Amino acid sequence: MFSITLESCEVKENTEAAMNLVEEINDLVGELGTGSYVSLDEAEQRILEGTHSIRRKLLEMSVNQEASGKEAEPVACPKCDTPSRRWRRRGRQITTRCGIIRVHRWVYCCALGHSHKPWDMRQRLKGKYTHRVAEAMCRLSAHLPFREAAEELSRQGIKVSHTTLHKKVREWSKDLKALAAVAPQTLEKNQRWYVSCDGCHTNSPEGWKETKVSCIYRDYPQLGPNSVASVRTESIRYTANRQDAQHCGKDLYALATNSGIYQEAIDTQEIVFIGDGAAWIWNLAAEYFPNAVEIVDYMHAKSHLYDVAKCAFGETETETIAAWIQEVAPILLDGNIPEVVARIRTLEPQNPEDRDTLEREARYFQKHAKRMRYKAFREKGYQIGSGVIESACHHVVGKRCKHASMRWTEPGLNAILEWRCLLKNKTWNRYWYPETKTA
Ligand SMILES: [Zn+2]
């Protein structure tokens, strides 16, 4: 086939490494080009393994050549700003995407004895990992359980134990401001903002705990033939963590304003807040989005009708329950809440003790009547379902964090959720590679 020879090598220290490299390439080429039969499978594997070692050596050579050079004088001490001088060369190991390399670079020292390593400071290293390795560690951990992520990394030639992965991903999440990474957007004509919250459960060493998920998105209402609007949802952004409602509110507000809400005059923006019946959600809506149109998710309201019917007729009376729902659900969808309440109050429960339950349900509808004007909402083209946030509970949190054996501590869970929101908000590259145009 062909062979490579070494003409010259300018850096003396690299000469030996370069000769090794040439030898290795020639060995690989020689081995594959002997004329004896090598299957595609074998050749593929041999080239992959062989070039991995070559890539590592090339990187090591190139980095050492750069690191052996002199810094532009004067080199100021980062601690006291006085001039520092080249002191000695020291080696360190770095885990790169080409494998583990050893780099010898200069240590500088000032008159006060502070030492520092200018080469290291230029490299965006995360501990002993390169920026790209750290990014891969975080990305895979955001998608996969730590053990699987560690296996996948190992296949890519990056050896990290799952416990290290867990520790590092959590440590690096502290620098991450996922909410600040979102790009602002402006509303186009006929667009409106939606804000929505919900809770879902994740397991902890002490049992199941609520994780709060919020999202904001935009839509274009499109009026259909029956003057009922269908909508196209777009640019959904998420925030999720296991924290109290107060933190959740602050995060949601930051996500909303970073995304563009309230960046123009308030009265030009239409905000729709959708939630279920939970009190914390409506407190949060009142505090942070006081001008929003509030809507109780229609399916959630309808599920209360089922509770009413079961209580009134008995759980086993499925036909009577279905008949009653068929009668009352259209009234609910019409937003005629006084009529819904009246219907509930005419019911006689099987069990006299259930009278309180029925009255509580009647009050639930009364309390949220303003948030259940479904006919008016539909005519305006508002979404009346919380499908977007419910699906977020599954694909932002559940898919990664609700496997059978998982028990999450609060910091561990919040770290992973932060990375996942960065992914889901399509801000991953913007955060990791802000210098690239596609970010
Ligand atoms: Zn100093």
Boltz pocket constraint, residues with backbone or C-beta under 6 A from the ligand:
constraints:
  - pocket:
      binder: B
      contacts: [[A, 77], [A, 78], [A, 79], [A, 80], [A, 81], [A, 82], [A, 110], [A, 111], [A, 112], [A, 113], [A, 114]]
      max_distance: 6.0
